[in-house]
Amino acid sequence: MTRARLNFGRWTVLALPYLWIAVFFLAPMALVAKVSLSNPVEARPPYAPTFDLHDGAALWLEKLKRLNPDSYRALLDDPLYLDAYVNSLAIAAVATALTLLIAYPFALAMARSGKRWRPLLIGLAVAPFWTSFLIRVYAWIALLKDEGLISHALMALHLIARPLGIYATDAAVVIGIVYSYLPFMLLPLYSALERQDASLREAAADLGASPVQVFWRVTLPLSRPGVVAGCLLVFIPAVGEFVIPDLLGGSETLMIGRTLWNDFFANRDWPAACAAAIMLLALLIGPLLLVERARLRADGETP
C-alpha cells in the first residue's frame, strides 16, 4: 500500500508540469490555430469558425479535405509579414548579443565577489522588477528624445554638436530591449558562474595559462549553460515584443508584435493575426529544438 501511494505521488508530481503546459500553452495555441483557419467576417468576434467542437469526426474529416488556408497563404504573398519577421529576428539578435556583452562582466563580478555582498548585488540586479515595466519604458522616452537628458548632457560636455536623434528608431528599440531584459540574462549567467569550481582556474594558472587564457578556456566554456539560457530568455520574448517598439520605435520600425496588434485591433483580421502568430511560434521552436539537441549531444545523451 505504501509503495502504491509512493508511485501515485511520483506520477502526480510528474504529471503536474505536463498538465500545466497542456492547460496554459497547448489549449490556447489550439484555439489560436483554430482561429487561423477561420474566415474573417464583419461580426463579433470577427471570424467564422471553420471547425466547431459540436461537429462530428466525419464532418471534421470532410472539412479537412476542403480546407483552404488563405491566412497562411497571405503570409507568403504579402511582403509586409516577411519584412516584419526578418526585422524582428534581426533586432532581437542584436539586442541579445548586446545584452550578453553587458551582462557577462557584471555577472562575473557578482560571482567573484564576497559571499556577504552577493545578496545585495542580486537584489540590485532585480531592482528594476520592483517598478512597472511600462513606466521604465516611458522613462527611456524622456531620455532618448532630442530634448531629453542624454542629448542635453552630451551637448553640454561638447561631445556632440546636435541631438543624437535616436528616439523613434531601431536603435532606440534595441536600447529599450537591452535595458528591459538585462536581468533575464544576468541571473542565469550569475548562476552558472557562481557554481564554477575555483580550483579549476587555479590549476590552469599553475599550468602557465594567463588570465585571458583562463577565461577563454575555463570560465567561458563552463558558463555555456548560463549563456544559452540567458540568450533564450532574452531572444524569444524580444522577437514578439510589442510595447517597446510601439513606444520607442518610429513609424518605420516594423516588428511582428506591432503587425499582430494592427491585424487584431486595427484591421480586425483575427485569422491573419493568428496565422502570423503560429508562424512565429514555428520559427522559434526550430532553433530551440536545435539548441536542445546540441546540448544533449554535448552531454552524451544522444548519438
C-alpha positions as CSV (number, residue, x, y, z in Angstrom):
1,M,0.0,0.0,0.0
2,T,2.8,2.4,0.8
3,R,4.6,1.6,-2.5
4,A,1.3,2.2,-4.3
5,R,1.0,5.6,-2.7
6,L,4.6,6.5,-3.5
7,N,4.0,5.5,-7.1
8,F,0.8,7.6,-7.2
9,G,2.6,10.6,-5.7
10,R,5.5,10.2,-8.1
11,W,3.2,10.1,-11.1
12,T,1.2,13.0,-9.8
13,V,4.3,15.2,-9.4
14,L,5.5,14.3,-12.9
15,A,2.0,14.9,-14.4
16,L,1.5,18.4,-12.9
17,P,4.0,20.2,-15.2
18,Y,2.6,18.4,-18.3
19,L,-0.9,19.4,-17.1
20,W,0.2,23.0,-16.7
21,I,1.6,23.0,-20.2
22,A,-1.5,21.4,-21.7
23,V,-3.9,23.9,-20.0
24,F,-1.9,27.1,-20.3
25,F,0.0,26.5,-23.5
26,L,-1.3,23.8,-25.8
27,A,-5.0,24.6,-25.3
28,P,-4.6,28.4,-26.1
29,M,-2.4,27.5,-29.1
30,A,-5.0,25.1,-30.3
31,L,-7.5,27.9,-30.1
32,V,-5.2,30.2,-32.0
33,A,-4.7,27.6,-34.6
34,K,-8.5,27.1,-34.9
35,V,-9.0,30.9,-35.4
36,S,-6.2,31.0,-38.0
37,L,-8.1,28.5,-40.1
38,S,-11.3,30.5,-39.9
39,N,-12.8,33.1,-42.3
40,P,-12.8,36.8,-41.5
41,V,-16.2,38.4,-41.3
42,E,-17.8,41.6,-40.1
43,A,-19.1,40.4,-36.8
44,R,-18.2,39.9,-33.2
45,P,-15.9,38.0,-33.0
46,P,-14.7,38.9,-36.5
47,Y,-14.3,35.4,-37.8
48,A,-16.4,32.5,-38.8
49,P,-15.0,29.2,-37.4
50,T,-14.3,26.5,-40.0
51,F,-14.2,23.8,-37.3
52,D,-16.7,23.6,-34.5
53,L,-16.5,21.4,-31.4
54,H,-20.0,20.2,-32.0
55,D,-19.1,18.8,-35.4
56,G,-18.6,15.1,-35.6
57,A,-15.5,13.3,-36.7
58,A,-16.9,12.7,-40.2
59,L,-17.7,16.3,-40.7
60,W,-14.2,17.3,-39.5
61,L,-12.6,15.0,-42.0
62,E,-14.9,16.4,-44.7
63,K,-13.8,20.0,-43.8
64,L,-10.2,19.0,-43.8
65,K,-10.5,17.8,-47.4
66,R,-11.9,21.2,-48.4
67,L,-9.6,23.3,-46.2
68,N,-8.4,26.5,-47.8
69,P,-5.7,28.1,-45.6
70,D,-6.0,31.6,-47.1
71,S,-4.5,33.2,-44.0
72,Y,-1.3,31.3,-44.2
73,R,-1.1,31.8,-48.0
74,A,-1.4,35.6,-47.4
75,L,1.7,35.4,-45.2
76,L,3.7,34.3,-48.2
77,D,2.1,36.7,-50.6
78,D,2.3,39.9,-48.5
79,P,5.9,41.2,-48.1
80,L,4.8,43.0,-45.0
81,Y,4.9,39.9,-42.9
82,L,8.3,38.7,-44.3
83,D,9.8,42.1,-43.5
84,A,8.3,42.1,-40.1
85,Y,9.7,38.6,-39.3
86,V,13.2,39.4,-40.6
87,N,13.3,42.8,-38.8
88,S,12.1,41.2,-35.6
89,L,14.7,38.5,-35.7
90,A,17.5,41.0,-36.6
91,I,16.6,43.4,-33.8
92,A,16.2,40.6,-31.3
93,A,19.5,39.1,-32.3
94,V,21.4,42.4,-32.0
95,A,19.7,43.2,-28.6
96,T,20.5,39.7,-27.3
97,A,24.2,40.0,-28.3
98,L,24.5,43.4,-26.7
99,T,22.7,42.2,-23.5
100,L,25.2,39.3,-23.3
101,L,28.2,41.6,-23.7
102,I,26.9,43.9,-21.0
103,A,25.6,41.3,-18.6
104,Y,28.6,38.9,-18.6
105,P,31.1,41.2,-16.9
106,F,28.5,42.1,-14.2
107,A,27.6,38.5,-13.6
108,L,31.3,37.6,-13.4
109,A,31.9,40.4,-10.9
110,M,28.9,39.2,-8.8
111,A,30.1,35.6,-8.8
112,R,33.6,36.6,-7.8
113,S,32.5,39.0,-5.1
114,G,32.4,38.1,-1.4
115,K,29.5,36.0,-0.2
116,R,28.3,38.7,2.1
117,W,27.8,41.1,-0.8
118,R,26.1,38.7,-3.2
119,P,22.5,39.0,-1.8
120,L,22.8,42.8,-2.1
121,L,24.1,42.6,-5.7
122,I,21.4,40.1,-6.7
123,G,18.8,42.5,-5.1
124,L,20.2,45.4,-7.2
125,A,20.1,43.2,-10.3
126,V,16.4,42.5,-9.9
127,A,15.5,46.0,-8.6
128,P,14.1,47.1,-12.0
129,F,11.3,44.5,-11.5
130,W,10.1,46.5,-8.5
131,T,8.7,49.2,-10.8
132,S,6.3,48.9,-13.7
133,F,7.7,47.8,-17.0
134,L,5.6,50.4,-18.8
135,I,6.9,53.2,-16.6
136,R,10.5,52.1,-17.2
137,V,9.9,52.2,-21.0
138,Y,8.3,55.6,-20.7
139,A,11.4,56.9,-18.8
140,W,13.5,56.0,-21.8
141,I,11.3,58.2,-24.0
142,A,12.4,61.2,-21.8
143,L,16.0,60.1,-22.0
144,L,16.2,59.5,-25.8
145,K,14.3,62.4,-27.2
146,D,16.2,65.2,-28.9
147,E,15.3,67.4,-25.9
148,G,16.0,64.6,-23.5
149,L,18.6,64.2,-20.8
150,I,21.2,62.2,-22.8
151,S,21.4,64.6,-25.7
152,H,21.5,67.7,-23.5
153,A,24.2,66.2,-21.3
154,L,26.4,65.2,-24.3
155,M,26.0,68.7,-25.9
156,A,26.8,70.3,-22.5
157,L,30.0,68.3,-22.4
158,H,30.7,69.4,-26.1
159,L,30.8,65.7,-27.2
160,I,28.2,66.3,-29.8
161,A,27.1,69.4,-31.8
162,R,23.4,68.4,-32.2
163,P,20.9,66.0,-30.7
164,L,21.6,62.3,-31.3
165,G,18.2,61.7,-33.0
166,I,18.0,58.2,-31.5
167,Y,14.3,58.3,-30.5
168,A,11.8,56.7,-32.8
169,T,14.5,54.5,-34.5
170,D,15.5,50.8,-34.4
171,A,18.4,51.8,-32.2
172,A,16.0,53.1,-29.5
173,V,14.1,49.8,-29.7
174,V,17.4,47.9,-29.2
175,I,18.3,50.1,-26.2
176,G,14.9,49.5,-24.7
177,I,15.1,45.7,-25.1
178,V,18.6,45.6,-23.7
179,Y,17.6,47.6,-20.6
180,S,14.3,45.7,-20.0
181,Y,15.7,42.2,-20.4
182,L,19.1,42.6,-18.8
183,P,18.1,40.9,-15.6
184,F,16.9,37.8,-17.6
185,M,20.5,37.5,-19.0
186,L,22.3,38.4,-15.8
187,L,20.7,35.9,-13.4
188,P,21.3,32.7,-15.5
189,L,24.9,33.9,-16.1
190,Y,25.5,34.5,-12.4
191,S,24.1,31.1,-11.5
192,A,26.4,29.4,-14.0
193,L,29.5,31.4,-12.9
194,E,28.8,31.1,-9.2
195,R,28.8,27.3,-9.4
196,Q,32.2,27.0,-11.0
197,D,35.0,25.4,-9.0
198,A,37.7,28.0,-8.3
199,S,40.3,25.2,-8.2
200,L,39.9,24.7,-12.0
201,R,41.1,28.3,-12.6
202,E,43.9,27.9,-10.1
203,A,45.0,24.7,-11.8
204,A,45.0,26.4,-15.2
205,A,47.1,29.3,-13.8
206,D,49.5,26.9,-12.2
207,L,50.0,25.2,-15.6
208,G,51.1,28.5,-17.1
209,A,47.8,29.9,-18.5
210,S,47.4,33.7,-18.5
211,P,44.3,35.3,-17.0
212,V,42.9,35.8,-20.6
213,Q,43.6,32.1,-21.4
214,V,42.0,31.0,-18.1
215,F,38.9,33.0,-19.1
216,W,38.6,31.7,-22.7
217,R,39.5,28.0,-21.9
218,V,37.9,27.5,-18.4
219,T,35.5,30.2,-17.3
220,L,33.7,30.8,-20.6
221,P,33.2,27.2,-21.6
222,L,31.9,26.2,-18.2
223,S,29.4,29.1,-18.3
224,R,27.9,28.0,-21.6
225,P,24.6,26.7,-20.0
226,G,24.1,30.1,-18.4
227,V,24.9,31.8,-21.7
228,V,22.4,29.6,-23.7
229,A,19.7,30.0,-21.0
230,G,20.1,33.8,-20.9
231,C,20.2,34.2,-24.6
232,L,17.0,32.2,-25.0
233,L,15.3,34.2,-22.2
234,V,16.1,37.4,-24.0
235,F,15.8,36.5,-27.6
236,I,12.4,34.7,-27.6
237,P,10.3,37.4,-25.9
238,A,12.3,40.1,-27.8
239,V,11.2,38.7,-31.1
240,G,7.5,39.2,-30.3
241,E,7.9,42.4,-28.3
242,F,5.2,45.0,-28.8
243,V,5.3,47.6,-26.1
244,I,9.0,48.7,-26.6
245,P,8.7,49.0,-30.5
246,D,5.4,50.9,-30.1
247,L,6.7,53.4,-27.6
248,L,10.4,53.8,-28.6
249,G,10.2,52.9,-32.3
250,G,9.2,55.1,-35.2
251,S,6.7,54.6,-38.0
252,E,9.3,52.7,-40.0
253,T,10.1,50.3,-37.1
254,L,8.5,47.1,-38.3
255,M,8.3,44.2,-35.9
256,I,5.9,41.3,-35.8
257,G,4.4,42.3,-32.5
258,R,3.1,45.6,-33.9
259,T,1.9,43.8,-37.1
260,L,-0.1,41.4,-35.0
261,W,-1.6,44.2,-32.9
262,N,-2.6,46.0,-36.1
263,D,-4.2,42.9,-37.5
264,F,-6.1,42.2,-34.3
265,F,-7.3,45.7,-33.4
266,A,-7.0,48.0,-36.4
267,N,-7.7,45.6,-39.3
268,R,-9.8,43.2,-37.2
269,D,-8.4,40.3,-39.2
270,W,-8.1,37.8,-36.5
271,P,-7.4,34.8,-38.8
272,A,-4.4,36.6,-40.4
273,A,-3.1,37.6,-37.0
274,C,-3.4,34.1,-35.6
275,A,-1.7,32.6,-38.6
276,A,1.2,35.0,-38.2
277,A,1.4,34.0,-34.5
278,I,1.5,30.3,-35.4
279,M,4.3,31.0,-38.0
280,L,6.2,33.0,-35.3
281,L,5.9,30.0,-33.0
282,A,7.2,27.7,-35.7
283,L,10.2,30.0,-36.3
284,L,11.1,30.0,-32.7
285,I,10.6,26.3,-32.0
286,G,13.1,25.2,-34.7
287,P,16.1,26.9,-33.1
288,L,15.0,25.7,-29.6
289,L,15.0,22.1,-30.8
290,L,18.4,22.5,-32.4
291,V,19.8,24.0,-29.2
292,E,18.3,21.2,-27.1
293,R,19.7,18.6,-29.5
294,A,23.2,20.2,-29.3
295,R,23.0,20.2,-25.5
296,L,22.0,16.5,-25.3
297,R,24.7,15.6,-27.8
298,A,27.3,17.5,-25.8
299,D,26.1,15.7,-22.6
300,G,26.4,12.3,-24.4
301,E,22.7,11.6,-24.2
302,T,22.2,11.3,-28.0
303,P,24.3,9.6,-30.7
